[in-house]
Every structure is written in C-alpha cells, then in structure tokens.
Amino acid sequence: MSMKYTTKGKIVIGAYLTVLLAVIIFSGSYVVNYFTGAPIPPEVAIKPEVSEPKDESSEVDQVQNPVENESSGIDNSSGTPDNSMGDVETEQSDIVDNSDTNSGTETYSEKDLNVLREGFISIYFGIQSFDVSENNLETLKSFVELAGKYPDEQIVIEGHSDGYPNFENTAMEVSLASGRIDAVYDVLVQNGIESDMIITVNAGSKDPVSKKESDRSKNDRVDVYFIDHVLNDVKSK
C-alpha cells in the first residue's frame, strides 16, 4: 500500500532530513579532527574557564577591619559606638591634666613661709679679718640644717666691710668683703649646700648697718638668707 504525502508533509520531512544530515556531517568532522589532531574550529573549541585572581588586599582589609573597629570603640554586632572606651580615655586625660598642673610647683604652709622669710643670719668678723669664729660656725651649721629642709631654695651670701668714716667703698673694702664671702661659702659647701644654689653679692662698704663709730663693728659682716623669702624689713632685695 503506497503512502501519499502532501506538499506540507514533504516540506517538513525534507527539513528534518536536512537538519539530520547537517548534524551527521558536523559530528563526523569533529570526530575526524579529534583523531587526526587537526585544530578544532574556533566556534567548536571549548574555552577553558579562567578563574579571576582574588583581591588579597580586600581579604586583608576584612581581617584588619575588626581590629580597627575594636580600637575605635565600635560594636560590630550593632554598628553603634561603644561609649565606654571614650569614658575611660576622658578620665585618663583628666588625670594627666591634673598632674601637669601640680608638677614643678612648691607648696609651702604658712609656717614654712615664715621660717623661710625669717631665715636670715649675719656673721660678724673682726677688723680686716676673714676668720669665722666658733660661734659663727655653729650659726652657719644651723642654717645649713634649715636649708636642707628646703633644697630648692637659693641662698645669698652677701659680703660687707666697714668703711668708716667715709664709706667710699674702696678696693680694700671690696677685697675684705670678698674674702669674707669666700670663708662663709666654704663652710656652707663643706656642710652640704650645693654650690649651684648659692648666689654671692659683694656690697663692700656701701650698705653699712650703722655709720656711728660706736656701732661700726656691725658693718664687718656677711648676711646669709633665702633670696625669695627674706623679710623686707630685715633685708630689701
């Protein structure tokens, strides 16, 4: 029994056979090329997958970010600032500020200030003499003991000589005052006073205690005192 195809059926069958033939030819060429080693056409070659290099810097940032977040006081879980770290830093800065304010200052009680103001002694010498008497030596040692309680206070050694009756402050009188300064200086340093805490002043005969002949022995002297605390009515600085 013979089958009859319509025109439409013939077209469909022809198209199907054409596609089937093309697939067979294409597959055959691929198999032949595979076994013969011929290059595979570009449209047929399978492109290998190339993995893009990972951004290591981003991974490092991800590792470092938690550390940075912790140091900046940020709660990673909520994304809100952690104020407890700020409070600690504020308290520490207050402590530093207070210590800076108090450092380098000497605070004395009123009693200490009075002691320093009244810490004024006069060492008397014989006429044209540089010798420190035993009594004056004990007086100087007592002053050294007092000064040891206030090691930051500078001490003045002020030398004088008698210029009666003219008080012209001649070279001889200046030399006498200088020798007396040296004698007192040696006693203070030998008994523990730091030399860099001593200031020497040579007044010669220009600042007598008295210009009367009966009191002239008081002019041959050395005054010792704390420069920043001496009483104005005892010695004007």
C-alpha positions, 0 to 999 in steps of 0.5 A, a space after each residue: 500500500 503506497 503512502 501519499 504525502 502532501 506538499 506540507 508533509 514533504 516540506 517538513 520531512 525534507 527539513 528534518 532530513 536536512 537538519 539530520 544530515 547537517 548534524 551527521 556531517 558536523 559530528 563526523 568532522 569533529 570526530 575526524 579532527 579529534 583523531 587526526 589532531 587537526 585544530 578544532 574550529 574556533 566556534 567548536 573549541 571549548 574555552 577553558 574557564 579562567 578563574 579571576 585572581 582574588 583581591 588579597 588586599 580586600 581579604 586583608 582589609 576584612 581581617 584588619 577591619 575588626 581590629 580597627 573597629 575594636 580600637 575605635 570603640 565600635 560594636 560590630 554586632 550593632 554598628 553603634 559606638 561603644 561609649 565606654 572606651 571614650 569614658 575611660 580615655 576622658 578620665 585618663 586625660 583628666 588625670 594627666 591634666 591634673 598632674 601637669 598642673 601640680 608638677 614643678 610647683 612648691 607648696 609651702 604652709 604658712 609656717 614654712 613661709 615664715 621660717 623661710 622669710 625669717 631665715 636670715 643670719 649675719 656673721 660678724 668678723 673682726 677688723 680686716 679679718 676673714 676668720 669665722 669664729 666658733 660661734 659663727 660656725 655653729 650659726 652657719 651649721 644651723 642654717 645649713 640644717 634649715 636649708 636642707 629642709 628646703 633644697 630648692 631654695 637659693 641662698 645669698 651670701 652677701 659680703 660687707 666691710 666697714 668703711 668708716 668714716 667715709 664709706 667710699 667703698 674702696 678696693 680694700 673694702 671690696 677685697 675684705 668683703 670678698 674674702 669674707 664671702 669666700 670663708 662663709 661659702 666654704 663652710 656652707 659647701 663643706 656642710 652640704 649646700 650645693 654650690 649651684 644654689 648659692 648666689 654671692 653679692 659683694 656690697 663692700 662698704 656701701 650698705 653699712 648697718 650703722 655709720 656711728 663709730 660706736 656701732 661700726 663693728 656691725 658693718 664687718 659682716 656677711 648676711 646669709 638668707 633665702 633670696 625669695 623669702 627674706 623679710 623686707 624689713 630685715 633685708 630689701 632685695 
